[in-house]
Amino acid sequence: MKRFVYILLLVLIVAFAILAMTVVASSNRVQQNTLDAFLNYYEPSEPGIHVIRTARAARPSALTAGMSGPVFGLVTHFSVNVSPGGSGFGYKPLPYPPERIVCLLLQSSRGKSVALLALHGDDYNADWLVHRMVDPWPSAALDAQLAAIGCQFPP
């Protein structure tokens, strides 16, 4: 009987690990799809746009709507400023603060800029959205905003 309990416990642990890996992989895929759509959308106006550095924000709860410029997203339920094809202008205001943020240092023909890939959610929905930062890179104002959310790009 003891052996059966150990085997059952082992099977449950393996099943939970597989479930956790599936959920994480799905989240990463949606995150990457949003980032790819963002880069493709801005490619005509900013040729060569690509990510040169990333950093995870230590304090995503510090991001406010006033810190962000236009918000890009592939959404149907949250309101955003930019959505490819006009299909993503939702009916709910964007909930703040986001749950997670990945800071992106971008390079294009227009120079460097910063964007934030943020996971916004409410009780029923969650979406990865991209916030364009208004202040130029580098600037004291942008440095203060990045410090507030705990974003520090590696050298």
N, C-alpha and C positions, 0 to 999 in steps of 0.2 A: 504494500500500500504506500509506503514511504517513497518508493521508487517512482510510482505513478504520479505522486504529487510533485516530485522534482522534475519529471519529464513534462508535466503540464505547465509548471512554472517556467521552464526553459522555452516551451513553445509560445507561451504568452509574451515573454520578453522579446523573442525574435519577431513575433507579429507586431508588437508595439514599435520596435526599431524600424521595421519595414514601413509601417504607417507613418512614422515621424519623417523618414527620409523622403517619402512620397509627397508629403505636405510641403516640406522645405523645397524640394525640386520644383513643385508646381508654383510656389511663390516666386522663386528665382526666375522661372520662365516668363511669368507675367511681368515682373520687374524689367527683364531684359527686353521684352516686346515693347514695353512703353518707352524705354530709352531708345531703342532702334527707331520707333515711329517718330519720336521727337527729333532725332538727328536727321532722319530722312526729310521731315517736314521743313526744317530750317536749312537744309543743304542748298537750295536754290538762292536764298538770300545771303547765306554765309558759306560760300564754297569751302570745302575741305573741313567742315566742322567735325571734330572728334574729341573724345575724352582723353586727356593726357595724365590726369591724376584723380584718384578718388580717396575719400576719407569718410568714415562712419561718424556721424554726429553723436557726441556723448550726451547731449541734452536736447533731444528733439522737442520736448515740451516747451522750450523757450521760443519756438518759432511762432510768430504772429502774422496775421494777414498783412499788416503794414510793412513787414520786412520783405515781402515778396513782390515781384513784378507780375507779369502775366503767367497764368498757370495753364499748362498743357496737359491734356489727358485724353485717353480713349475710354470715355465713361458714358453712362446713360442715366445715372442717378444724381451725380454731384455737378454743380455748376462750375464750369471752367471758362477761361478766356479764349483758349485756342483748342480746337478739336478738328482733326483731319476729316474732311468731308462733311463737317457740320453735324455729325451724328452724335456727338458727345455732350451736347449742352443739356445738362440734367435739370431736374426740378428742385433739388435740395441744395441749400447753401453748403459750401465746403466746411466740414468740421475741423476745428483747430483745438488743440495742437495735433500734429501728426504723431503716429505711433513710432515710426522709424524714419531716419533720414540718411541718405548717402549723398555727400557733397561731391560735386563734379567740377573739376577745373577743365574748361573747354578751350580748344584752340581752333581758330578758323582764319580765313583770309582777312577778317576784320580785327584780328588780335585775340587776346585771351578774355574769357568771361567765366562767371560762376553760375551754376545751376544746382538745384537741389532735387534729388529723386526722393520723394516722400510718400510714405504709406499713410493715407488718410482713411479713417473708418468711423462708422457709427455702430449702432447696435445690430444692424442688418447687412451693411455693405462695407466693403473696403476696396480701395483702388490705389495703385501706384500712380502718382502724378509728378510732373516736372515743373518746378518753380524757377523762373528766370529771375536772377537777382538784378536789381536796377542799377546799383552802384557799380562803377567800373573796377576792373582788376588792374593793378592794385589800387586801393584807396583806403583811407582811414575809416570811412563809414562802413565799407564792406568788411574790413578786418574786425570792426566792433560787432557786426552782425554774426560773422562766423565764430567769433569768440563766444558770443552769447549762447549759440547753439552747440558749442563744443566741437567745432570743426577745425582741424589743423591738418593741412596737406603735408605729407612727407616730402622731404627735400628731393 
